[in-house]
Amino acid sequence: MSASIAHEFKNSIATIVGYAQMSKTETDVNTLHNYAGEIHKESQALSNMVTDFLNFAKPVLPYMYEIDLVELLDSVIGDLKSRRPGRYDVQFHSSGKAIVPCDATLMRQSFINLLINATEALGEKGTISVTVEAPEERNHVRVVVQDTGHGIPEHLVSKIFFPFFTTKAHGTGLGLSLVQKIVLAHNGRIEVQSAEGAGTSFTITLPKI
């Protein structure tokens, strides 16, 4: 685990150093602009890795109060579109009164992680569907995040919540582990269904007020 993380850091740092060295002798403005873009991209990747480590290492201690998940998710989806512009479509559906006891900051983070994961699975374009189900007769709320991406190979599905497990060329493998950690701290559960070529669906179940 430590070797793979060190490898990620070394790759990003080597890229930054390489472009910085070339910038010393480059005189073309457009080329320098491209170099700056690559340095910024790798710096952001390093920042994201550090943030993931810090968030995963600290204990999850939710500050619970009543939250409307429909309002929270509507805000999260708007945030996603500004963070990850692209040709994908996000469909949002809800039914019932989705009031749950939760820490809005932590739950927002878990939904953002799931949605960013979905955009990465889509590639160039596709559809993400977010559905909130809160039937009055049930004592829980379900949130389903589904994408039409490439899906997860069957033999890897059981491993995706393991800390530091990732199939991506770049990444810490902590995003989904953190989502699970947050959901469990809210007395909830998270399940995944996936098929190669057909997409992936994550279902979060949380107790109602």
C-alpha positions as CSV (number, residue, x, y, z in Angstrom):
1,M,0.0,0.0,0.0
2,S,2.7,2.5,1.0
3,A,4.7,1.7,-2.1
4,S,1.8,2.4,-4.4
5,I,1.0,5.7,-2.6
6,A,4.7,6.8,-2.8
7,H,4.6,5.9,-6.5
8,E,1.7,8.3,-7.1
9,F,3.4,11.1,-5.3
10,K,6.7,10.5,-7.1
11,N,5.0,10.5,-10.5
12,S,3.2,13.8,-9.9
13,I,6.3,15.5,-8.4
14,A,8.5,14.2,-11.3
15,T,6.0,15.7,-13.8
16,I,6.0,19.1,-12.0
17,V,9.8,19.2,-11.8
18,G,10.1,18.2,-15.5
19,Y,7.8,21.0,-16.8
20,A,9.4,23.5,-14.4
21,Q,12.8,22.6,-15.8
22,M,11.7,23.0,-19.4
23,S,10.1,26.3,-18.6
24,K,13.5,27.8,-17.8
25,T,14.6,27.6,-21.4
26,E,11.3,27.8,-23.3
27,T,10.5,31.2,-24.9
28,D,7.2,30.4,-26.8
29,V,4.3,31.8,-24.8
30,N,1.8,29.1,-25.9
31,T,4.2,26.3,-24.9
32,L,4.8,28.0,-21.5
33,H,1.0,28.3,-21.1
34,N,0.7,24.5,-21.7
35,Y,3.5,23.8,-19.3
36,A,1.8,25.9,-16.6
37,G,-1.4,24.0,-17.2
38,E,0.3,20.6,-16.7
39,I,2.0,21.9,-13.5
40,H,-1.4,23.1,-12.2
41,K,-3.0,19.8,-13.0
42,E,-0.4,17.7,-11.2
43,S,-0.4,20.2,-8.2
44,Q,-4.1,19.8,-7.9
45,A,-3.7,16.0,-8.0
46,L,-1.2,16.1,-5.2
47,S,-3.5,18.4,-3.2
48,N,-6.4,16.0,-3.7
49,M,-4.3,13.0,-2.5
50,V,-3.3,14.8,0.6
51,T,-6.9,15.8,1.3
52,D,-8.0,12.2,0.8
53,F,-5.4,11.0,3.3
54,L,-6.3,13.5,5.9
55,N,-10.0,12.9,5.6
56,F,-9.7,9.2,5.7
57,A,-7.2,9.2,8.7
58,K,-9.3,11.3,11.0
59,P,-12.3,9.8,12.9
60,V,-15.8,10.4,11.5
61,L,-17.7,12.1,14.3
62,P,-21.0,13.4,12.7
63,Y,-22.8,16.3,14.2
64,M,-26.4,15.2,13.6
65,Y,-29.3,17.5,12.9
66,E,-32.4,17.3,10.6
67,I,-31.5,17.6,6.9
68,D,-33.7,17.5,3.8
69,L,-31.7,15.1,1.5
70,V,-33.5,16.4,-1.6
71,E,-32.3,20.0,-0.9
72,L,-28.8,18.7,-0.1
73,L,-28.6,16.6,-3.2
74,D,-29.9,19.4,-5.4
75,S,-27.1,21.6,-4.1
76,V,-24.5,18.9,-4.6
77,I,-25.5,18.3,-8.2
78,G,-25.1,22.0,-8.9
79,D,-21.7,21.9,-7.3
80,L,-20.7,18.8,-9.4
81,K,-21.5,20.6,-12.7
82,S,-19.3,23.5,-11.8
83,R,-16.5,21.3,-10.6
84,R,-16.7,18.7,-13.4
85,P,-18.1,20.4,-16.6
86,G,-18.7,18.0,-19.4
87,R,-21.2,16.5,-21.9
88,Y,-22.8,14.2,-19.3
89,D,-26.4,14.6,-18.2
90,V,-27.6,14.4,-14.5
91,Q,-31.2,13.3,-13.9
92,F,-32.6,13.9,-10.4
93,H,-35.8,12.3,-9.2
94,S,-37.4,12.3,-5.7
95,S,-40.5,11.0,-4.0
96,G,-41.6,11.4,-0.4
97,K,-40.3,13.5,2.5
98,A,-36.6,12.7,2.8
99,I,-35.8,14.2,6.3
100,V,-32.9,12.4,8.0
101,P,-30.6,13.0,11.0
102,C,-27.2,13.6,9.5
103,D,-24.1,15.7,9.3
104,A,-24.7,17.8,6.2
105,T,-21.0,18.5,5.6
106,L,-20.0,14.8,5.8
107,M,-23.0,13.6,3.8
108,R,-22.3,16.2,1.1
109,Q,-18.7,14.9,0.9
110,S,-19.9,11.3,0.4
111,F,-22.4,12.3,-2.4
112,I,-19.8,14.4,-4.1
113,N,-17.3,11.5,-4.0
114,L,-20.0,9.2,-5.5
115,L,-20.9,11.6,-8.3
116,I,-17.3,12.4,-9.2
117,N,-16.7,8.7,-9.4
118,A,-19.7,8.4,-11.7
119,T,-18.4,11.2,-14.0
120,E,-15.0,9.4,-14.3
121,A,-16.8,6.1,-15.2
122,L,-18.7,7.8,-18.0
123,G,-15.7,9.0,-19.9
124,E,-16.7,11.4,-22.7
125,K,-20.4,11.5,-22.2
126,G,-23.4,9.6,-20.6
127,T,-26.0,9.9,-17.9
128,I,-26.0,9.9,-14.2
129,S,-29.3,9.3,-12.4
130,V,-29.8,10.3,-8.8
131,T,-33.0,9.0,-7.1
132,V,-34.3,9.7,-3.6
133,E,-37.0,7.3,-2.3
134,A,-38.7,8.2,0.9
135,P,-42.1,6.3,1.2
136,E,-44.1,7.5,4.2
137,E,-44.7,3.9,5.4
138,R,-40.9,3.1,5.6
139,N,-38.5,4.2,8.4
140,H,-35.6,4.8,6.0
141,V,-34.6,6.8,3.0
142,R,-32.8,5.4,-0.1
143,V,-30.5,7.4,-2.4
144,V,-29.5,5.7,-5.6
145,V,-26.7,7.0,-7.7
146,Q,-26.5,5.3,-11.1
147,D,-24.3,5.8,-14.1
148,T,-24.2,4.5,-17.7
149,G,-20.5,4.1,-17.6
150,H,-18.1,1.2,-18.3
151,G,-19.1,-0.8,-15.2
152,I,-16.9,-2.7,-12.8
153,P,-15.5,-6.2,-13.5
154,E,-17.4,-8.8,-11.4
155,H,-14.2,-10.0,-9.6
156,L,-13.5,-6.5,-8.4
157,V,-16.9,-5.4,-7.1
158,S,-16.3,-6.9,-3.7
159,K,-13.0,-4.9,-3.3
160,I,-14.1,-1.4,-4.2
161,F,-14.6,-0.2,-0.6
162,F,-11.2,-1.5,0.5
163,P,-8.8,1.4,1.5
164,F,-6.3,2.2,-1.2
165,F,-7.9,-0.1,-3.8
166,T,-8.2,1.5,-7.2
167,T,-8.3,0.6,-10.8
168,K,-7.5,4.1,-12.0
169,A,-4.1,5.2,-13.4
170,H,-4.2,8.1,-10.9
171,G,-5.9,8.0,-7.5
172,T,-5.6,7.1,-3.9
173,G,-8.3,4.5,-3.7
174,L,-9.7,6.3,-0.7
175,G,-12.8,8.0,-2.1
176,L,-15.3,5.1,-1.8
177,S,-13.7,3.9,1.4
178,L,-14.5,7.3,2.9
179,V,-18.0,7.2,1.6
180,Q,-18.6,3.9,3.3
181,K,-17.0,5.2,6.5
182,I,-19.3,8.2,6.5
183,V,-22.5,6.2,5.8
184,L,-21.7,3.7,8.5
185,A,-21.2,6.6,11.0
186,H,-24.8,7.6,10.2
187,N,-26.1,4.1,11.0
188,G,-26.7,3.6,7.3
189,R,-25.5,1.2,4.7
190,I,-24.1,1.4,1.1
191,E,-24.5,-1.3,-1.6
192,V,-23.2,-1.5,-5.1
193,Q,-24.4,-3.3,-8.2
194,S,-22.4,-3.2,-11.4
195,A,-22.1,-4.9,-14.8
196,E,-19.3,-4.3,-17.3
197,G,-20.6,-2.2,-20.2
198,A,-23.9,-1.4,-18.5
199,G,-22.9,0.9,-15.6
200,T,-22.8,1.0,-11.9
201,S,-25.4,1.7,-9.2
202,F,-24.7,2.7,-5.6
203,T,-27.5,2.6,-3.0
204,I,-27.3,4.5,0.3
205,T,-29.9,3.7,2.9
206,L,-30.3,6.1,5.9
207,P,-32.7,6.0,8.8
208,K,-35.4,8.6,8.9
209,I,-36.1,11.0,11.8
